[in-house]
Amino acid sequence: MQILANSQGAIVAYMPINEAVAIATPALLCQQANTTTNTKRQRELIAVRVLLYCALNKSIPIVYDQHRKPHLADNSYHIGISHTSQWVAIILHPTKHVGIDIETIMPRVGKVRAKFLSDIENQSVLPNDYTTLTTYWCAKETAYKWYGKKEVDFATHLKITIDAPCQTPQHQIISTLPIMLDMPNLTQILSVHYTLILPDVVIAWVVA
């Protein structure tokens, strides 16, 4: 398990899914095997719970509300969860709402850029700048998870401040990207933090 420093009072932790599954207890493996027959989903659920235990040194059940937003059963922390095919990440804060996302930088993000970027945002990114595109997606997904409700259009309701453009993410150097959440019931600017944990893996989180 790795924990990011300078995380705005939150615990931001991540680890490889393979590593988490390898150290999971037999009871946890059996429990998650009974919740779904999808092997990939089983591994993700196991990894989340292993990482949570490693971060807090105790086991706390995770429950989900009607919007599928995760919560700890004892309400001791606000929690955010994300995973790729190889990595799992969580964020915890005792009093503030949180969001987190982890993504692998790959060219396929270029094929869906028009679905999550506004026209102005789209024009500001070079066609093959997959690092910036992935960072924008990661930041918007983080803001969406912080909001925790459905019916969010990433291109319309989550707006990047173009005059404060994305800094190319660097390993273990934390940068910040302002995202305006502009919903009918809430307008708020979120300072989304991001960094690289590997040359091709970006992680973003928000505490607010």
C-alpha positions, -999 to +999 in steps of 0.1 A: +000+000+000+011+035-008-002+067+008+001+101-008+015+129+014+000+164+015-035+152+007-055+181+023-061+162+055-074+131+038-059+096+036-053+089-001-041+053-005-036+030-035-021-005-043-021-030-071-052-052-072-030-084-075-012-074-043-044-068-025-059-101-035-027-120-026-029-108+010-067-111+014-079-135+041-097-167+031-129-154+048-129-123+027-122-142-005-152-165+003-174-136+012-168-117-020-171-149-041-207-151-028-217-116-038-211-119-075-200-145-101-180-119-121-144-127-113-131-092-122-157-077-099-149-101-071-112-090-073-121-053-073-144-058-042-117-077-024-090-052-032-111-023-020-117-039+014-081-050+018-069-015+010-094+000+035-082-024+062-045-015+055-053+022+056-073+021+089-060-011+105-095-023+111-124-037+090-154-015+084-183-026+062-190-004+031-226+004+022-240+022-009-268+047-011-295+050-038-270+067-061-244+039-056-222+063-036-201+044-010-202+051+027-186+035+057-212+017+078-201+035+110-198+069+094-163+074+108-150+087+075-163+099+042-150+075+015-143+076-022-133+045-042-118+040-077-101+012-096-086+003-129-079-032-142-047-032-122-050-006-094-073+003-066-075+036-048-094+051-019-097+084-001-109+090+034-117+121+054-134+123+088-156+154+081-155+165+045-169+150+013-144+134-010-140+120-045-112+100-062-104+085-096-074+066-109-068+061-146-043+045-170-032+069-198-042+052-231-050+064-266-086+052-264-095+083-244-091+103-276-121+085-291-145+097-265-131+132-258-162+149-273-184+131-248-168+146-217-152+178-229-171+210-239-163+225-273-139+251-257-122+224-236-119+201-266-103+228-287-077+235-260-062+200-261-040+187-290-054+156-308-028+132-295-022+147-260-035+116-242-020+126-209-040+159-207-071+142-220-068+114-193-061+140-166-092+160-176-113+128-176-098+118-142-105+153-127-141+154-140-148+118-128-134+129-094-158+159-092-187+137-103-179+112-075-177+140-050-212+152-060-224+116-057-257+119-077-268+108-111-278+129-142-244+147-146-233+155-181-195+158-180-193+182-209-221+205-197-221+203-159-184+199-151-164+228-165-126+232-165-112+267-161-093+270-194-074+301-183-059+279-155-049+250-178-038+215-168-002+212-158+014+180-172+012+156-144+046+145-129+055+117-106+046+125-069+043+162-077+008+174-068-009+198-092-044+214-090-072+218-116-103+239-109-135+222-119-168+241-117-197+218-108-227+236-123-259+217-115-294+231-111-293+226-073-256+234-067-228+255-082-194+250-067-158+253-078-138+222-067-100+222-065-091+188-079-056+176-071-037+151-093-004+134-098+013+105-115+019+073-095+035+057-125+045+072-159+012+060-173-011+061-143-027+093-130-047+097-098-069+126-089-088+135-057-109+162-041-117+172-005-145+198+000 
